[in-house]
Amino acid sequence: MPDASRTPLRRIAIIIGVWVVVAGGALLVAAALDSPVGEGGRDVAQPAVPGTVAEPDTPNGLPPLALVLGRDLPADIRDLPPIEQATRLRDRVAQGAPAARWVELGSLLQQFGRGPMAGGAYRNALSLEPGNLEALVGLALVEGATGPDGATRAAATLSDLATENPDSQIVAFNQGWLAVYRRRAAPARAAWERTIALGVGTQFGRNAAALLNALEDGSGGRNP
């Protein structure tokens, strides 16, 4: 008997499609959707400031797994093409920037499939602000993109973070996002329901509602 908790491939395509609409995810271009979580190499030591950022490789699978943030990028960056956003943030953190900018750079680097460099960005954020929850979630998702075993460990880490931070939407939302990449419908549903319960009017809450709708009824054409 099929496992009803596993999200079918067609439904994953619908969910990714909804995300592209609600988040303007220019990098989140679904391809064949026939591969599990990305199989990038494990995190290794990186320079304090990442080097050149290249366009992502998304062969025959989901877009790179990346931290989803509940805020927009700074106003002078958000409307730039994605590659220029990453370059501008890289230059900014090189000149000194708060932890939030390092986290944003890490998220963008993940979207380009640059997990090791993203891990370095998140660790820099933690060096500036120990315990930064966004950076901790980002590091978990860096591991989550290293293959099925890494995704399992990432899910366990996010579960621990959710227990320690029961009111955190960033943890709840990204638990659901990782669950979709693991093709686990039930955990994704539970995580996004919790996200909505924590604040339906926030950016996380609105996006969770749209994605939950796609998960529930397969309607990919709505724009909430």
N, C-alpha and C positions, 0 to 999 in steps of 0.2 A: 504494500500500500504506500502511495507517495506520502512524503513528509509534508504536511500542510504548513509547517512552520517555515519551510524554505521558499523564498521568493522566486517564482518562475522567471526565466530569462526575459520573456516578453514584458512582464510587469516591471522588471528592473529598467528596461528601456523606457517605459512610460514614466517611472519615477524620475529617472535622469532627465527626461524631456521636460517634465514639470519644473525641475530644479533650474534648468537653463532659462526657463521663462521667468520664474519668480526671483531668481538671484542674478540674472544677467550673466550666467556663467559662461563666458566666452571660451574658456579652456575646456569646459565640460562637454565635449562632443562625443556622444556615444558612438562606438564603432560596432563591431560584430557582437559584443556582449556575450562572448562564449568562453571567457577566461575567468578564473577566480581572481581574488585580490592580487594586485600587481606583485611581481616577483623580483623587485629591485634588490640590490645588495644590502647587507646590513650596514648600519651606521658606523662610520669611522671618523677619526679625528679630522677636523677641517680647520682651515684658517679662520681667524676671528671674523673677517669680512669675506663673504662669498665672492668668487670671481665672476667671469662672464656667465650670464644666464642664457641658455639656448631654448629654442622651442621644444615643447614636450614630445616624447614619443608615446603614441597610444595605439600600438599594434594589436588588432584583434582582441580587444578587451575593454574594460571600463576605463574611463579617464582616471588619471592618478588619484589615489586616495589622499585627501587633504583636509586639514583642520577648517571647519566652517566657523567663522566669527559672526557675532551678532551686531556688528557695527560696520559702517562704511569706512573705506580708506580715507585718509586726509583729503580735503577738498581739492588741493592742487595736484592730486595724484589719481583720484578715483576715475576720471574720465579719459585717462590715457590708455593706449593699447596695453594689454597685459604685460608684454615684454618690457615696455617702457616703465610700467608701474614697478616691476621688480628692480630694474636698473636704478630708478630714482630712489627707491627705498634703500637699496644697497649703498648708494652714495650718501644718503642721509645718515644711516647708522655708522658709516665710516667716520663721519664728522662728530659723532656723539649723539645719541638719541635715547629716549626712555624705553623701558621694556616693551611697551605696546608696539613700537615701531619694529622691534626685532621679531615680535610675534607675527605681525602682519607680513613681514618679509618671509618668515618661515612658512606661513600658509601659502604665499605665492610660489615659493620654491617647491613646495609639495605639489602644487598644481602643475608645475613643469616637470614633475617626476624626479626632482632633485632631493631625495630623502636625506642623504648624508649632510648636504649643505643646510637643509631645513633644520636638521637636528642640531647643528652648530648654532643656528640662529636662536632656537629655543633655549639652548643652554646659556647663551649670552643673555637672553631675557631673564633667566633664573639667576644669573650672577648679579644682575642689577636689582632684581626683585625676587628674592628667595620665596618659594611657594607660589609663584604666579600660576594660577590655575589654568589659564589659557595655554601657557607654555607646557605645563604638565600633560594636558590633553593632546597638544600637538606632538609631543615626544611619543606618547602612546600610539598615535596614528602613524608616526614614522615607522615604528615597529610593526604596526598593523599592515603596512604595505610591503613587508618582506616575504610574504607567502602565507599559506594556511596556518602554520604553527605560530608565526608572528601575529597573525590576526587573532588567534585564540588568546595569546598572551595580552594583546592590546585590549581585547574585550574584558579580560579579567582585571586589568589595570583600571579601565574606565568604571567597572563595577565597584572597585574599591574607592575610587574617587567619588562616585555617586553616593556611596554610603557615608563618606566623610563630609560630603558637601550636598546634602539632600535638596537644598534650595537653588542649586546651580543649573541654569538653563544651558550653559555651554557644554556641561558634561552630559546632560540628558539628550540634547539635540545630537551631539556627535556620537553618542552611543547608538542612536537610531541610524545615523549615517553609516557607521561601521557595520551595523547589522545588515543593512542593504547590500553592502559590498560582500558580506559573508553569505548572502542569500537567506537570511533568517528573518522571516516576516513577523513572527510573534514578538521577538525582542525589539524590532524596529517600531512596531505599533505601540508597545508599552512605553518605550522611551519617548516617542513623540507625543503620546497622550500625557505623559508626565511633563514634558516641555510646555504644552498648552496649559496644563493646570497651574504651572508656575507663573504664567503670564501670557494670556492669549493675545494681548495687544502689542507685545514686543516684536521685534524683527524675527527673533527665534520662534515665537509663538505663531506668527502669521505663516512663516515658512513651514513649520511643522504641520500646521493645519492643511496647507496645500499638499504637502507630501503624504500626509496621512490619508487624505482624500484619494490620491492616486493609488496608494497602497490598497485601500479598501475596495474601490470600485473600478479601477483601471481606466478612469477618465483622464486622459492626458491633455485634453484640449482646453481645460479651464485655466483662467488666469485670475486668481483671487484678488 
